[in-house]
Amino acid sequence: MKILVAKCSEIGDRERNEDYYMTSVSDEEYFFSLADGLGGHGLGDEASKIACTTAINYLTKYKGVLNNEIFEDIYNLCDYIDR
């Protein structure tokens, strides 16, 4: 199976783009992670990079045991970070 991945991001009126994305592809699984920057907050670009890296590392480490509970945990973590 072939999958084409593309990225398009708009920085708006910011000086730099704080969005970040990552992909992890193997023969059996495809993981995609996207994090929106923090709207001009200090180190928003680093925060979005850390979020993507952490998500991909987690998903890669626990592949094969992923279930709805794990995805709910990830969602709750993202909600917590967003506060």
C-alpha positions in Angstrom: 0.0 0.0 0.0 1.3 3.5 -0.8 0.4 6.5 1.2 1.2 10.0 0.2 1.7 12.5 3.0 1.7 16.2 2.5 2.1 19.1 4.9 0.6 22.6 4.6 0.8 25.1 7.3 -0.1 28.8 7.7 1.9 30.9 10.1 -0.5 33.8 10.0 0.9 37.0 11.4 3.6 35.2 13.5 7.3 35.6 12.9 7.9 31.8 12.6 5.9 28.7 12.1 5.3 26.8 15.4 3.5 23.9 14.0 5.2 20.5 13.8 4.4 17.1 12.3 6.0 13.7 12.2 5.4 10.3 10.5 6.6 6.9 11.4 6.1 4.2 8.7 6.9 0.5 8.8 5.8 -2.4 6.7 2.7 -2.9 8.9 1.8 0.4 10.6 1.6 4.1 9.9 1.6 6.7 12.6 1.0 10.4 12.0 1.4 13.1 14.6 0.5 16.8 14.2 0.7 19.6 16.8 -0.4 23.1 16.4 1.9 25.7 17.8 1.0 27.6 20.9 -0.1 30.9 19.2 3.1 32.9 19.8 3.8 31.7 23.3 7.4 31.4 24.2 8.9 28.1 22.8 5.6 27.1 21.1 7.6 25.5 18.4 9.6 23.4 20.9 6.3 22.4 22.6 4.7 21.2 19.4 7.9 19.2 18.5 8.0 17.6 21.9 4.3 16.7 21.6 4.8 15.0 18.2 7.9 13.2 19.2 6.4 11.9 22.4 3.3 10.7 20.6 5.2 8.9 17.9 7.6 7.3 20.5 4.6 6.2 22.6 2.7 4.7 19.6 5.8 3.0 18.2 6.7 1.5 21.6 3.2 0.2 22.3 2.2 -0.9 18.8 0.4 -4.2 18.9 -1.2 -3.4 22.3 -3.0 -0.2 21.2 -6.6 0.0 22.2 -9.3 2.6 22.8 -8.2 3.1 26.4 -4.7 4.2 25.2 -6.1 6.5 22.6 -8.4 8.0 25.3 -5.3 8.6 27.5 -3.6 10.3 24.6 -6.7 12.5 24.0 -6.8 13.4 27.7 -3.1 14.3 27.7 -3.6 16.6 24.8 -6.6 18.2 26.5 -4.5 18.7 29.6 -1.6 20.3 27.6 -4.1 22.6 25.8 -5.2 24.2 29.1 
